[in-house]
Amino acid sequence: MIRTLTQCSMVITAIVLLTLMLPATAQTQAMNPDTLLETPEILNDLNPAPPTPEMAPSPELRPEAPAWARLQRQMNCNSLAYIKMILESRGQLLYGAGGFREGPTDTDPFPGVIITRNPTTLQYTLLLIKPKIDVACVIHIGNSFRVITEE
């Protein structure tokens, strides 16, 4: 008797849940992306387009600059001495260096940049360096690097 009552209550529960879920179901159909832009005429009548005020272009307005993009890339890093040894074996010598002032609010993890170049072949390497932890990362290696005034 208890088993029959349990089965009966499960059937009733299933019927109640199906009755509650029935209004929540919807019929789906495939849509073409071109038809997404089409709207029924009734909707256009209900929401008339607001009048657009005529404005003369102001010479003071400048176009907005595009947003900066952040790119993720892996860098090959090693100790300064090891990278220096490899570059010297390729005939590349120090060509230029620059540094940033390190402070408590700096967000750049690399306070310096180094460019090495082979004076004969003009092959070059661009490095970011962090001397405090003895690391240098290769950013770019190329076949020809010249100062603009060199011909």
Sequence and secondary structure as in RCSB ss.txt:
>XXXX:A:sequence
MIRTLTQCSMVITAIVLLTLMLPATAQTQAMNPDTLLETPEILNDLNPAPPTPEMAPSPELRPEAPAWARLQRQM
NCNSLAYIKMILESRGQLLYGAGGFREGPTDTDPFPGVIITRNPTTLQYTLLLIKPKIDVACVIHIGNSFRVITE
E
>XXXX:A:secstr
 HHHHHHHHHHHHHHHHHHHHGGG        GGGGG   HHHHHHS           TT               
EEE HHHHHHHHHHTT EEEEEEE    TT   S  EEEEEE TTT  EEEEEEEGGGTEEEEEEEES    TT 
 
